Every structure is written in C-alpha cells, then in structure tokens.
C-alpha cells in the first residue's frame, strides 16, 4: 500500500513552474480559508493570494509525493507557502500558511 504524503520529491525550477501555470485559471478552494478566524477573513482577500501566484516567481517549488505542489513566495516577514493542485484548465490553491524561513529539504535520489 502506497502512502501519499506531503513530502517533497522533486524541485521545480522557475521556468518549469511558470510552464505548469501557463494558460490556467487560478482558484482558491473553500478549504484554503478554513484555518482563518472570522476576523482574519474580513481582512484577507482571495485576490491577494491569486495575484501572488500569477505575478510572482516562487523562491522554491516542489512536487509532493501526493501529487500536489508546494511553492514558497517571499514576504516581508518570511514566506507564504501555497499548496495547490493542477488540473487540465485550472490551478486550485488548496491551502496556504506563512512560515518564517524556507525549510531545508533533502530530496532523495
């Protein structure tokens, strides 16, 4: 039985990452906002996270063992990690979180 984890298995370079997103609509799943309080939901806008993905190049991006992708975008006080699925015509942001620094990832060969 295979265990599909969030463990990164392959790094994606900037050009390869941009090619993954090319001509796809970016959406935020309702699950992505589940961890936000009601007060945070009033302040946070989905457009902010969509524009981040559409306009910025992540510092690091990985394919995970579960088939989803993780991308780390630079922010003033650390990084925003986006977890997303890629479908034929769209990219769905499944969840996100803010982290202080990039994780040290040792990819198995």
C-alpha positions as CSV (number, residue, x, y, z in Angstrom):
1,X,0.0,0.0,0.0
2,X,1.4,3.4,-1.0
3,X,1.4,6.3,1.4
4,X,0.9,9.6,-0.3
5,X,2.5,12.2,1.8
6,X,3.2,15.9,1.5
7,X,6.9,15.1,1.4
8,X,8.7,16.9,-1.5
9,X,10.0,14.6,-4.1
10,X,11.2,16.9,-7.0
11,X,12.1,20.5,-7.1
12,X,10.7,22.6,-9.9
13,X,12.8,25.5,-11.5
14,X,11.2,28.9,-12.2
15,X,10.7,28.3,-15.9
16,X,9.2,24.8,-15.3
17,X,7.0,26.2,-12.6
18,X,5.7,29.0,-14.9
19,X,5.0,26.5,-17.6
20,X,2.8,24.5,-15.2
21,X,0.6,27.5,-14.6
22,X,0.5,28.9,-18.2
23,X,-3.0,29.5,-19.5
24,X,-4.7,28.1,-16.4
25,X,-7.2,29.9,-14.2
26,X,-6.2,30.2,-10.6
27,X,-8.9,29.5,-7.9
28,X,-8.8,29.3,-4.1
29,X,-10.7,26.4,-2.6
30,X,-13.0,27.0,0.3
31,X,-10.8,24.7,2.3
32,X,-7.9,27.1,1.9
33,X,-9.7,29.6,4.2
34,X,-10.8,27.1,6.9
35,X,-8.0,27.9,9.2
36,X,-8.7,31.6,9.2
37,X,-10.7,33.2,12.0
38,X,-13.8,35.3,11.1
39,X,-11.8,38.5,11.8
40,X,-8.9,37.3,9.5
41,X,-11.4,36.5,6.8
42,X,-12.7,40.1,6.8
43,X,-9.1,41.4,6.3
44,X,-7.7,38.7,3.9
45,X,-8.7,38.8,0.3
46,X,-8.5,35.8,-2.0
47,X,-7.3,38.1,-4.8
48,X,-4.1,38.7,-2.9
49,X,-3.1,35.0,-3.0
50,X,-4.2,34.6,-6.6
51,X,-2.2,37.6,-7.7
52,X,0.8,36.3,-5.8
53,X,0.7,33.1,-7.8
54,X,0.0,34.8,-11.1
55,X,2.6,37.6,-10.9
56,X,5.4,36.4,-8.7
57,X,8.0,33.7,-9.1
58,X,8.4,31.5,-6.0
59,X,11.7,31.2,-4.3
60,X,11.3,27.4,-4.2
61,X,8.7,25.0,-5.7
62,X,8.3,21.3,-5.2
63,X,6.2,18.4,-6.4
64,X,5.0,16.4,-3.4
65,X,4.5,12.7,-3.1
66,X,0.7,13.2,-3.0
67,X,0.8,14.8,-6.5
68,X,0.2,18.3,-5.3
69,X,2.7,21.2,-5.4
70,X,4.2,23.4,-2.8
71,X,5.5,26.8,-3.6
72,X,7.2,29.3,-1.3
73,X,6.8,33.0,-2.0
74,X,8.9,35.7,-0.3
75,X,7.1,38.1,2.0
76,X,8.3,40.9,4.2
77,X,8.3,38.8,7.3
78,X,9.2,35.4,5.9
79,X,7.5,33.2,3.2
80,X,4.0,32.2,2.2
81,X,3.7,28.5,1.4
82,X,0.9,27.7,-1.1
83,X,-0.2,24.1,-1.6
84,X,-2.1,23.5,-4.9
85,X,-3.4,21.0,-7.4
86,X,-3.1,21.4,-11.1
87,X,-6.0,20.3,-13.2
88,X,-6.3,20.5,-17.0
89,X,-7.7,24.0,-17.2
90,X,-7.1,25.4,-13.7
91,X,-4.9,25.6,-10.6
92,X,-6.7,25.1,-7.3
93,X,-5.0,26.6,-4.2
94,X,-5.8,24.0,-1.5
95,X,-4.2,25.7,1.5
96,X,-1.6,28.2,2.5
97,X,0.4,29.2,5.5
98,X,3.0,31.7,6.5
99,X,6.4,30.4,7.6
100,X,9.5,32.3,8.9
101,X,12.1,30.6,6.7
102,X,12.4,28.2,3.8
103,X,12.6,24.6,5.0
104,X,15.9,22.6,4.5
105,X,14.7,19.9,2.1
106,X,16.9,16.9,1.2
107,X,15.4,15.3,-1.8
108,X,16.0,11.5,-2.1
109,X,17.6,10.4,-5.3
